[in-house]
Amino acid sequence: MGNVLKYSLLGLSLLVAVDAWGQIPTLAKCTRSANLLACVDPDGNAYSVNTVGSTIYLRGFEVVGKRYWAQTSSRYGQLTFFTGLASDGEAWIGYTRRVGWTTINRFSSSGGSSGKFTCSRVAGC
């Protein structure tokens, strides 16, 4: 679950960052269209981010676990709720709440992992 969440959040971060920098070659090679961002990182992990209104669709392939995964996120003001499913049957849910420059993130998965972490633009995660 940790890798899936990491790549999901990385995909969301890349969606924002690509507006400013176009591509971040040290992290991943990305191709972008109006609504779709598709990336492959140096380890061979692949993921895409597609936005439709306030809904974000993430899809990916994790090399280490040799599994495909998909996540759907819906934004309601400062809250973003997400649900996901991996090809090995693992499912997860969670939310991200934005408070100023800080995000509070919570998640839980069917694999037994759960957590809460806070990220700041100043201090990181």
C-alpha positions in Angstrom: 0.0 0.0 0.0 2.8 2.4 0.8 4.2 2.4 -2.8 0.7 2.8 -4.3 -0.1 5.7 -2.0 3.4 7.2 -2.7 2.9 7.0 -6.5 -0.7 8.3 -6.2 0.4 11.3 -4.3 3.5 11.7 -6.6 1.1 11.7 -9.6 -1.0 14.4 -8.0 2.1 16.4 -7.2 3.4 16.0 -10.8 0.1 17.3 -12.1 0.6 20.5 -10.2 4.3 20.7 -10.8 4.0 20.1 -14.6 2.1 23.4 -14.9 5.2 25.2 -13.6 8.0 23.2 -15.1 6.7 21.1 -18.0 8.7 18.0 -17.2 10.8 17.0 -14.2 13.4 14.6 -15.8 15.0 13.6 -12.6 11.8 12.2 -11.2 10.0 10.9 -14.3 9.6 11.3 -18.1 6.2 12.7 -18.7 3.9 13.4 -21.6 1.0 15.8 -21.2 -2.2 16.7 -23.1 -5.1 18.9 -22.0 -6.4 16.5 -19.3 -3.9 13.7 -19.2 -0.5 13.4 -17.7 1.3 10.0 -18.3 4.7 9.3 -16.7 7.4 6.6 -16.4 9.9 7.0 -13.6 13.6 5.8 -13.7 12.6 2.5 -12.0 10.0 1.6 -14.7 6.9 2.4 -12.7 4.2 3.9 -15.0 1.3 6.0 -14.0 -1.2 8.5 -15.5 -3.4 11.2 -14.1 -6.6 12.2 -15.9 -8.8 15.0 -14.7 -12.5 15.4 -15.5 -14.0 18.3 -13.7 -13.3 17.9 -10.0 -12.6 14.1 -10.4 -9.0 12.8 -10.8 -8.4 9.3 -12.2 -5.0 7.7 -11.4 -3.8 4.5 -13.1 -0.5 2.9 -12.8 1.9 -0.1 -12.8 4.2 -0.8 -9.9 7.3 -2.7 -10.9 8.3 -4.0 -7.5 4.9 -5.6 -6.8 4.2 -6.4 -10.4 0.7 -5.1 -10.0 -1.6 -2.6 -11.7 -3.6 -0.2 -9.7 -6.3 2.5 -10.1 -7.5 5.3 -7.9 -10.3 7.8 -8.2 -10.3 11.0 -6.3 -13.1 13.5 -5.9 -12.6 17.0 -4.7 -15.1 19.0 -2.6 -13.7 22.3 -1.7 -10.7 21.7 0.6 -11.4 18.0 0.9 -10.3 15.3 -1.6 -11.6 11.8 -1.0 -10.0 8.8 -2.8 -10.6 5.1 -3.3 -8.3 2.6 -5.0 -7.9 -1.0 -6.1 -4.9 -3.0 -7.1 -4.7 -6.0 -9.3 -3.8 -8.2 -6.3 -7.1 -7.4 -4.7 -5.9 -4.7 -2.2 -8.3 -1.8 -1.8 -7.8 1.5 0.0 -9.7 4.6 0.9 -8.7 7.9 2.4 -8.8 11.7 2.2 -6.6 14.7 1.9 -7.7 18.0 3.6 -6.0 21.2 2.7 -5.5 23.8 5.4 -3.5 26.8 4.0 -0.2 25.5 2.8 -0.6 22.2 4.7 -2.3 19.0 3.8 -3.5 16.4 6.3 -3.7 13.0 4.7 -5.4 9.8 6.1 -5.7 6.4 4.5 -6.6 2.8 5.3 -6.2 -0.3 3.2 -7.6 -3.8 3.1 -4.0 -5.0 3.5 -4.1 -3.8 7.1 -2.1 -0.6 6.7 -3.4 2.8 7.8 -1.9 6.1 8.5 -2.0 9.8 8.9 0.7 12.2 7.7 0.9 15.9 7.2 2.7 17.7 4.4 3.7 21.3 4.1 5.0 23.3 1.2 7.7 24.7 3.6 8.7 21.6 5.6 7.7 18.8 3.2 6.1 15.5 4.5 
